[in-house]
C-alpha cells in the first residue's frame, strides 16, 4: 500500500480518487485539461493548483509591463485562435486562458490553493497517492490517481533567484525581485537600478522609465535583442478579407514557426552574420553614435541563450531619450546608497531591482517516492523529455527553449491521451519507460548540452534535472519541427515502454 505522510496526531483525511491528477493550472495544465475532455472524455481528472487562480507564470509575475516574449499565435493553443497583438500582456494572456476554461467547462475540474506535498506510487495498487495542503487553511487532503501529469512548469514560483552579494543588508533603500513585486511599490521620481538585462528587464524598464527620475540597467554581460512591430501584417490583411479566425490562426502560426526555424538554423550556421545583423538593428534604434560595444555585444553566439524581443523598440527608445542608461560591469559590493562596482565606479539608487532570473525546479519540488522509497529524478533518464525511466504512470510537460512553450503542450497532450487510451484498450494499468537492450551502453548526459543552450538558471539547476541519452528517444530534442511528426508516430509496441 502507499505510504501517506500524515502526522500521528492528525486524522487521515478522506481519499478522493481520479483516473488522472494534473499538477498546475498554467498554460500546460489548462491545455492538458482541455485535451483530456476532448480525447479521453470518460476519464475522471482533477487539476491541483497551488496559487489562488489559473495562469501560472502569468499570475506569479505582476511587475509593471509584464508581457510575453513569444508571440501568442504560437504561445496560444492550436485549438483556440488568438485575435490580439502577437506580444500580449499578462492580463490579456489570462483573459485568453479564462475563455478556454469557460468555453470548455474546465473550472469544475480545477482546485485552487492546493499545494502538493508528496506523491507515492504503490506497486500493488497501481496508483499514485498524493498528499496536498490547502494554502489558505492548512487543511491536509488526499488524492489517488492511476496517472500523474506534471504541468507545473520548471521554476520555483515562491521566490526568484537573487545572488548573495556582499553588503546587501547595508543598503538603505528597497531591494525587489520582479517575481515578488510589491503591489504598493512607489518608484515615482526615484532612482531605480535594475540588475540584469534579459527579457524581464527589457519588459520592466520601458514600463517604469517614464515615472522614475532615472533607470540604470546594470549588466555583467549583454543580451541579444530582436525588435519588430507588435503586429503581424498578414493577419491584419486576412482579417480585412473577412477570413475566419481559425484559418488566420493556423496560417499565421505556420508562418511564424517556419520563420523561427529558419532563423534558428541561420544562428547555428552563420552566427557572426546574424550577430552583425542584430547589432545593426540595435544601432538603428539607438543612433549611429551609440556604444553598441560593449553594452549590446554579447560574448556568446546568438541563441545560446534566449533572445529578448523588444516590440516597437520601446526599451531602446527609453535609452535614446536619456530616461535609461546601461552600465556593463560587475558588482563588488552593496553600499548604503547603492552599489560599488569592480571598476571602482559607484551607482546610487533608491530602489534596486534584481532581475537576475529564477530558481530551476525539477518535476514539481514534491517529495516523490515509489513504494515508500524516495525517488530522485536525477537518477532517471528521460524519454523524449516527458517520461522517466523507472517512474510509472507519470508524464511531464517541458516546453521549448527556442520556441513557444505551448507548442509542446499540445504535442505532449496528444501523446499522453493516446497512451491513456492505449492502456485502457489493452487492459494494462502501468507503464514506464526503460532502456532497451541496445541502449544499455549509451552515454548518459546532462539534461541539455551547455554548448547548445546555457542560460544561468539552467547552469545553476542542471543538477536538479533528469539525465538524457545520446539517442533521439532519450532526450528532449528542442526541435518542434521534428517532434510534430515524431510524436504521433511513437509506437507503444517499442520495448522502450514496459507495460504491466
C-alpha positions as CSV (number, residue, x, y, z in Angstrom):
1,X,0.0,0.0,0.0
2,X,1.0,3.6,-0.5
3,X,2.7,5.4,2.4
4,X,0.9,8.5,3.5
5,X,2.8,11.2,5.2
6,X,0.3,12.3,7.8
7,X,1.4,13.1,11.4
8,X,0.3,10.5,14.1
9,X,-1.8,13.2,15.9
10,X,-3.7,14.1,12.7
11,X,-6.6,12.2,11.4
12,X,-6.2,10.7,8.0
13,X,-8.4,12.9,5.6
14,X,-10.8,11.2,3.2
15,X,-9.3,10.0,-0.1
16,X,-10.6,11.3,-3.4
17,X,-9.9,9.0,-6.4
18,X,-9.4,10.1,-10.0
19,X,-8.1,8.5,-13.2
20,X,-5.7,11.4,-13.7
21,X,-4.3,14.1,-11.5
22,X,-2.9,17.2,-13.3
23,X,-0.4,19.3,-11.4
24,X,-0.7,23.1,-12.2
25,X,-3.2,25.4,-13.9
26,X,-0.9,27.4,-16.0
27,X,-0.7,27.1,-19.8
28,X,0.3,23.5,-19.6
29,X,-2.3,22.4,-17.0
30,X,-5.2,24.1,-18.7
31,X,-4.1,22.7,-22.1
32,X,-3.9,19.2,-20.5
33,X,-7.4,19.6,-19.1
34,X,-8.8,20.6,-22.4
35,X,-7.2,17.7,-24.2
36,X,-8.4,15.2,-21.6
37,X,-12.0,16.4,-22.0
38,X,-11.7,16.0,-25.8
39,X,-9.6,12.9,-26.2
40,X,-10.3,11.0,-23.0
41,X,-13.9,12.1,-22.2
42,X,-14.6,9.1,-19.9
43,X,-11.7,9.8,-17.6
44,X,-12.2,11.5,-14.2
45,X,-9.5,14.0,-13.6
46,X,-8.7,16.9,-11.3
47,X,-6.2,19.8,-11.7
48,X,-4.4,20.8,-8.5
49,X,-3.1,24.4,-8.5
50,X,-1.1,25.9,-5.5
51,X,-2.0,29.5,-6.4
52,X,-5.3,31.3,-5.9
53,X,-6.2,31.2,-9.6
54,X,-5.1,30.0,-13.0
55,X,-2.3,31.4,-15.1
56,X,0.9,30.0,-13.7
57,X,3.7,32.4,-14.9
58,X,1.2,35.0,-15.9
59,X,-0.3,35.1,-12.4
60,X,3.0,34.8,-10.5
61,X,4.7,37.7,-12.2
62,X,2.9,41.1,-11.5
63,X,5.7,43.6,-12.1
64,X,4.9,46.6,-14.3
65,X,4.7,45.9,-18.0
66,X,4.7,42.1,-17.7
67,X,4.2,40.7,-21.2
68,X,5.0,37.7,-23.3
69,X,8.3,37.4,-25.1
70,X,6.8,34.9,-27.5
71,X,4.0,35.6,-30.0
72,X,0.6,34.5,-28.9
73,X,-0.1,32.7,-32.2
74,X,2.3,30.0,-31.1
75,X,2.2,30.6,-27.3
76,X,-1.6,30.3,-27.6
77,X,-3.2,26.9,-28.1
78,X,-3.7,25.4,-31.5
79,X,-7.4,24.9,-30.8
80,X,-8.1,28.5,-29.7
81,X,-7.5,31.3,-32.2
82,X,-5.5,34.3,-30.9
83,X,-7.0,37.6,-32.2
84,X,-4.9,40.3,-30.5
85,X,-1.4,41.8,-30.9
86,X,1.2,39.0,-31.1
87,X,3.0,40.2,-28.0
88,X,0.5,40.3,-25.2
89,X,0.3,41.5,-21.6
90,X,-0.2,39.1,-18.7
91,X,-3.8,40.3,-18.3
92,X,-4.5,39.6,-22.0
93,X,-3.0,36.1,-21.7
94,X,-5.0,35.3,-18.6
95,X,-8.2,36.6,-20.2
96,X,-7.5,34.2,-23.1
97,X,-6.9,31.3,-20.7
98,X,-10.1,32.2,-18.8
99,X,-12.0,31.9,-22.1
100,X,-10.6,28.4,-22.7
101,X,-11.6,27.4,-19.2
102,X,-15.2,28.9,-19.5
103,X,-15.8,27.7,-23.1
104,X,-14.8,24.1,-22.3
105,X,-16.3,23.7,-18.8
106,X,-12.9,23.2,-17.2
107,X,-13.5,25.2,-14.0
108,X,-15.3,22.2,-12.4
109,X,-12.0,20.2,-12.7
110,X,-9.7,22.8,-11.1
111,X,-8.9,23.0,-7.3
112,X,-7.1,26.2,-6.4
113,X,-4.8,26.8,-3.3
114,X,-3.9,23.0,-3.3
115,X,-0.2,22.6,-2.9
116,X,1.1,19.1,-3.3
117,X,3.5,17.9,-0.6
118,X,4.2,14.4,-1.6
119,X,3.3,11.7,-4.2
120,X,3.9,8.0,-3.6
121,X,3.4,5.2,-6.2
122,X,2.0,1.9,-4.9
123,X,3.3,-1.0,-7.0
124,X,0.5,-3.1,-5.5
125,X,-2.4,-0.7,-6.1
126,X,-1.0,0.7,-9.3
127,X,-1.8,4.2,-8.3
128,X,-0.3,7.5,-7.0
129,X,-1.3,8.7,-3.6
130,X,-0.9,12.5,-3.4
131,X,-0.8,14.5,-0.2
132,X,-1.8,18.1,-0.6
133,X,-2.3,21.1,1.7
134,X,-4.8,23.9,1.4
135,X,-2.6,27.1,1.3
136,X,-5.4,29.2,2.9
137,X,-6.5,26.9,5.7
138,X,-3.6,24.4,6.2
139,X,-6.0,21.5,5.7
140,X,-4.4,18.3,4.5
141,X,-6.0,16.5,1.6
142,X,-5.5,13.1,0.0
143,X,-5.9,12.2,-3.7
144,X,-5.3,9.0,-5.6
145,X,-4.9,8.6,-9.3
146,X,-3.6,6.0,-11.7
147,X,-1.8,8.6,-13.7
148,X,0.1,11.8,-12.6
149,X,0.6,14.5,-15.2
150,X,3.1,17.2,-14.1
151,X,2.2,20.5,-15.7
152,X,3.7,22.8,-13.1
153,X,6.5,24.4,-15.2
154,X,10.1,24.3,-14.3
155,X,10.9,27.1,-11.9
156,X,10.1,27.9,-8.3
157,X,7.1,30.2,-8.1
158,X,7.5,31.2,-4.4
159,X,10.7,33.2,-5.0
160,X,13.1,34.3,-7.7
161,X,16.9,34.0,-7.8
162,X,18.9,36.7,-6.2
163,X,22.7,36.2,-5.8
164,X,24.0,36.8,-2.3
165,X,26.1,39.9,-2.9
166,X,28.3,41.3,-0.2
167,X,26.8,44.1,1.8
168,X,23.2,43.8,0.8
169,X,22.0,44.3,4.3
170,X,23.7,47.7,4.4
171,X,21.6,49.2,1.5
172,X,19.2,51.7,2.9
173,X,16.7,51.6,0.0
174,X,14.5,48.7,-1.2
175,X,15.6,45.6,-2.9
176,X,12.9,44.0,-5.1
177,X,12.8,40.9,-7.2
178,X,10.4,41.1,-10.2
179,X,8.9,37.7,-9.3
180,X,7.7,39.0,-5.9
181,X,7.0,42.7,-6.9
182,X,5.1,44.5,-4.1
183,X,1.8,45.9,-5.1
184,X,2.5,49.1,-3.2
185,X,6.0,49.8,-4.5
186,X,6.3,53.5,-5.4
187,X,9.0,54.2,-7.9
188,X,7.8,57.7,-8.9
189,X,10.6,60.2,-9.1
190,X,13.1,57.6,-7.7
191,X,16.5,56.5,-8.9
192,X,16.0,52.8,-9.9
193,X,18.8,50.4,-10.6
194,X,17.9,47.2,-12.5
195,X,20.4,44.4,-12.2
196,X,20.2,42.2,-15.3
197,X,19.4,42.8,-19.0
198,X,17.3,39.8,-20.1
199,X,13.7,39.5,-21.1
200,X,12.4,40.7,-17.6
201,X,14.5,43.9,-17.7
202,X,13.5,44.5,-21.3
203,X,9.9,44.3,-20.3
204,X,10.1,46.2,-17.0
205,X,12.2,49.1,-17.9
206,X,10.0,50.7,-20.6
207,X,7.0,50.4,-18.3
208,X,8.6,52.3,-15.4
209,X,11.2,54.6,-17.0
210,X,8.7,57.5,-17.7
211,X,7.8,57.7,-14.0
212,X,11.3,57.3,-12.5
213,X,13.9,60.0,-12.0
214,X,16.2,57.7,-13.9
215,X,16.6,54.0,-14.5
216,X,20.1,52.3,-14.8
217,X,20.4,48.9,-16.2
218,X,23.5,47.1,-14.7
219,X,24.6,44.1,-16.5
220,X,27.6,41.7,-16.1
221,X,27.3,40.8,-19.8
222,X,25.0,41.9,-22.6
223,X,21.9,40.2,-24.1
224,X,20.9,39.7,-27.7
225,X,17.7,41.6,-28.6
226,X,15.4,41.4,-31.6
227,X,13.0,44.2,-32.4
228,X,9.9,44.5,-34.6
229,X,6.4,45.8,-34.8
230,X,3.9,44.3,-32.4
231,X,1.7,43.3,-35.3
232,X,1.5,40.6,-38.0
233,X,0.7,42.3,-41.3
234,X,-0.6,39.1,-42.9
235,X,-3.0,38.6,-40.0
236,X,-4.4,42.1,-40.4
237,X,-4.7,41.7,-44.2
238,X,-6.6,38.4,-43.8
239,X,-9.0,40.0,-41.3
240,X,-9.7,42.7,-43.9
241,X,-10.7,39.9,-46.3
242,X,-13.1,38.6,-43.6
243,X,-11.2,35.3,-43.4
244,X,-12.2,33.0,-40.5
245,X,-10.2,33.5,-37.3
246,X,-9.5,29.8,-37.2
247,X,-7.9,29.9,-40.6
248,X,-5.9,33.1,-39.8
249,X,-4.6,31.5,-36.6
250,X,-3.4,28.4,-38.4
251,X,-1.8,30.3,-41.3
252,X,0.0,32.8,-39.1
253,X,1.0,30.1,-36.7
254,X,2.7,28.1,-39.5
255,X,4.3,31.2,-41.0
256,X,5.8,32.2,-37.6
257,X,7.0,28.7,-37.0
258,X,8.7,28.5,-40.4
259,X,10.4,31.8,-39.9
260,X,11.6,30.9,-36.4
261,X,13.0,27.6,-37.6
262,X,14.8,29.3,-40.4
263,X,16.3,31.9,-38.1
264,X,17.5,29.3,-35.6
265,X,19.2,27.4,-38.4
266,X,20.9,30.6,-39.5
267,X,22.1,31.3,-36.0
268,X,23.8,27.9,-35.9
269,X,25.2,28.1,-39.5
270,X,26.1,31.8,-39.7
271,X,26.4,33.1,-36.1
272,X,28.7,36.1,-37.0
273,X,26.4,37.2,-39.8
274,X,23.3,37.0,-37.5
275,X,25.2,38.8,-34.8
276,X,26.1,41.6,-37.1
277,X,22.5,42.0,-38.3
278,X,21.2,42.1,-34.7
279,X,23.8,44.7,-33.6
280,X,22.9,46.8,-36.7
281,X,19.3,46.6,-35.6
282,X,20.2,47.9,-32.1
283,X,22.3,50.7,-33.6
284,X,19.4,51.7,-35.9
285,X,17.2,52.3,-32.8
286,X,19.9,54.0,-30.6
287,X,21.6,56.1,-33.3
288,X,24.9,55.8,-35.1
289,X,27.0,57.0,-32.2
290,X,25.6,54.5,-29.7
291,X,28.0,52.4,-27.7
292,X,26.9,49.1,-29.1
293,X,30.2,47.6,-27.9
294,X,30.4,46.8,-25.0
295,X,26.8,47.3,-23.8
296,X,25.0,45.4,-26.6
297,X,27.6,42.9,-27.9
298,X,27.2,39.5,-26.1
299,X,30.1,37.2,-25.6
300,X,28.1,34.1,-26.8
301,X,26.7,33.2,-30.2
302,X,23.0,34.1,-31.0
303,X,20.5,31.6,-29.4
304,X,22.9,30.1,-27.0
305,X,20.7,32.0,-24.5
306,X,17.2,33.2,-25.0
307,X,16.8,36.3,-27.2
308,X,14.7,39.1,-25.8
309,X,12.1,40.5,-28.1
310,X,11.6,44.3,-27.8
311,X,8.3,45.2,-29.5
312,X,8.4,48.5,-31.3
313,X,11.9,49.1,-29.9
314,X,10.4,50.5,-26.7
315,X,13.4,49.7,-24.5
316,X,15.8,51.4,-26.9
317,X,13.5,54.5,-27.0
318,X,13.9,55.0,-23.3
319,X,17.7,54.7,-23.6
320,X,17.9,57.1,-26.5
321,X,15.7,59.6,-24.7
322,X,18.0,59.6,-21.7
323,X,15.5,58.1,-19.3
324,X,17.5,54.9,-19.1
325,X,21.3,54.2,-19.1
326,X,23.2,51.0,-19.4
327,X,26.3,50.1,-17.4
328,X,28.4,46.9,-18.1
329,X,30.4,46.0,-15.1
330,X,30.5,43.6,-12.1
331,X,29.3,44.1,-8.5
332,X,32.0,44.5,-5.9
333,X,29.5,45.0,-3.0
334,X,26.4,46.9,-2.0
335,X,26.7,50.1,0.0
336,X,24.2,52.2,2.0
337,X,23.5,54.3,-1.1
338,X,23.7,51.8,-3.9
339,X,26.4,49.6,-5.4
340,X,30.2,49.7,-5.7
341,X,31.4,48.2,-9.0
342,X,34.6,46.3,-9.5
343,X,35.8,49.1,-11.8
344,X,35.6,51.4,-8.8
345,X,32.6,53.3,-10.0
346,X,29.6,53.7,-7.7
347,X,25.9,53.7,-8.7
348,X,23.4,55.3,-6.3
349,X,19.8,54.1,-6.1
350,X,16.6,54.4,-4.1
351,X,15.3,51.0,-5.4
352,X,17.4,48.1,-6.7
353,X,15.5,45.5,-8.8
354,X,17.2,42.2,-9.1
355,X,16.1,40.9,-12.5
356,X,18.5,38.1,-12.1
357,X,16.4,35.1,-13.0
358,X,14.7,32.3,-11.2
359,X,15.3,29.0,-9.3
360,X,15.0,26.0,-11.5
361,X,12.8,23.4,-10.0
362,X,12.7,19.7,-11.0
363,X,9.5,17.9,-11.6
364,X,7.4,19.7,-9.1
365,X,9.6,20.2,-6.0
366,X,7.5,17.4,-4.5
367,X,8.6,14.5,-2.3
368,X,8.2,11.6,-4.7
369,X,8.5,8.0,-3.7
370,X,7.8,4.6,-5.2
371,X,6.6,2.0,-2.7
372,X,7.7,4.3,0.1
373,X,11.3,4.6,-1.3
374,X,12.4,8.1,-2.1
375,X,12.6,8.9,-5.8
376,X,15.4,11.0,-7.2
377,X,14.6,12.2,-10.7
378,X,18.3,12.9,-11.3
379,X,18.9,9.2,-11.3
380,X,16.5,8.7,-14.2
381,X,16.9,9.1,-18.0
382,X,14.2,11.0,-19.8
383,X,12.1,9.5,-22.6
384,X,11.8,12.4,-25.1
385,X,11.7,15.0,-22.3
386,X,8.3,13.8,-21.0
387,X,8.6,10.5,-19.1
388,X,11.4,9.0,-17.0
389,X,12.9,5.5,-16.7
390,X,11.7,3.6,-13.7
391,X,8.9,6.0,-12.9
392,X,5.4,4.5,-13.6
393,X,2.4,6.4,-15.0
394,X,3.9,9.9,-14.9
395,X,4.4,12.5,-17.6
396,X,5.9,16.0,-17.6
397,X,5.4,18.9,-19.9
398,X,8.7,20.8,-20.5
399,X,8.4,23.3,-23.4
400,X,10.9,24.6,-25.9
401,X,13.9,26.9,-25.3
402,X,13.8,28.5,-28.8
403,X,10.1,28.4,-29.5
404,X,6.8,28.9,-27.6
405,X,6.3,26.7,-24.6
406,X,2.7,25.9,-25.5
407,X,3.7,24.2,-28.8
408,X,4.8,21.3,-26.8
409,X,1.8,21.4,-24.5
410,X,-0.4,20.3,-27.5
411,X,2.1,17.7,-28.7
412,X,2.6,16.1,-25.2
413,X,-1.1,16.2,-24.6
414,X,-1.8,14.2,-27.8
415,X,0.8,11.6,-26.7
416,X,-0.4,11.3,-23.1
417,X,-4.1,11.0,-24.2
418,X,-3.1,8.4,-26.8
419,X,-1.1,6.5,-24.2
420,X,-4.0,6.5,-21.7
421,X,-6.4,5.3,-24.4
422,X,-4.0,2.5,-25.4
423,X,-3.7,1.4,-21.8
424,X,-7.4,1.3,-21.4
425,X,-7.9,-0.6,-24.7
426,X,-5.3,-3.2,-23.9
427,X,-6.3,-3.6,-20.2
428,X,-3.0,-2.6,-18.6
429,X,-2.7,-0.3,-15.6
430,X,1.0,0.6,-15.5
431,X,3.6,1.9,-18.0
432,X,7.1,3.1,-17.5
433,X,10.0,3.8,-19.9
434,X,13.0,1.5,-19.8
435,X,16.3,1.5,-21.7
436,X,16.2,-1.2,-24.3
437,X,19.0,-3.8,-24.7
438,X,20.6,-1.7,-27.4
439,X,20.6,1.3,-25.1
440,X,22.5,-0.2,-22.2
441,X,25.9,1.1,-23.2
442,X,24.5,4.5,-24.3
443,X,26.4,7.5,-22.9
444,X,24.3,9.2,-20.2
445,X,24.5,13.0,-20.3
446,X,23.1,16.1,-18.5
447,X,19.5,17.3,-19.5
448,X,20.9,19.6,-22.1
449,X,24.2,20.4,-23.8
450,X,25.7,23.6,-22.4
451,X,27.4,24.2,-25.8
452,X,23.9,24.4,-27.3
453,X,22.0,26.4,-24.7
454,X,23.4,27.7,-21.4
455,X,21.4,30.4,-19.6
456,X,22.3,31.0,-16.0
457,X,19.2,29.4,-14.5
458,X,19.8,26.2,-16.4
459,X,23.5,26.0,-15.5
460,X,22.7,26.6,-11.8
461,X,20.0,24.0,-11.7
462,X,21.2,21.3,-14.1
463,X,21.8,19.0,-11.1
464,X,18.1,19.0,-10.4
465,X,17.0,17.6,-13.7
466,X,16.9,14.1,-15.1
467,X,19.5,12.8,-17.4
468,X,19.4,12.3,-21.2
469,X,21.0,9.8,-23.6
470,X,22.7,10.4,-26.8
471,X,19.9,8.8,-28.9
472,X,16.8,10.8,-30.0
473,X,14.4,8.7,-27.9
474,X,16.2,9.5,-24.7
475,X,16.4,13.3,-24.9
476,X,14.3,16.4,-25.3
477,X,15.4,17.4,-28.8
478,X,14.1,21.0,-28.6
479,X,13.0,20.6,-32.2
480,X,9.3,21.3,-32.7
481,X,9.5,20.6,-36.5
482,X,10.8,17.1,-35.9
483,X,8.6,16.3,-32.8
484,X,5.4,17.3,-34.5
485,X,5.8,14.3,-36.8
486,X,7.7,12.0,-34.4
487,X,5.2,12.1,-31.5
488,X,2.2,10.9,-33.5
489,X,4.3,8.0,-34.9
490,X,5.5,6.7,-31.5
491,X,4.8,3.0,-31.4
492,X,3.7,1.6,-28.0
493,X,5.0,-1.8,-29.1
494,X,8.5,-0.3,-28.8
495,X,10.4,-2.1,-26.0
496,X,11.1,1.3,-24.5
497,X,7.6,1.1,-23.0
498,X,7.2,-1.5,-20.3
499,X,3.5,-2.3,-19.6
500,X,2.1,-4.2,-16.7
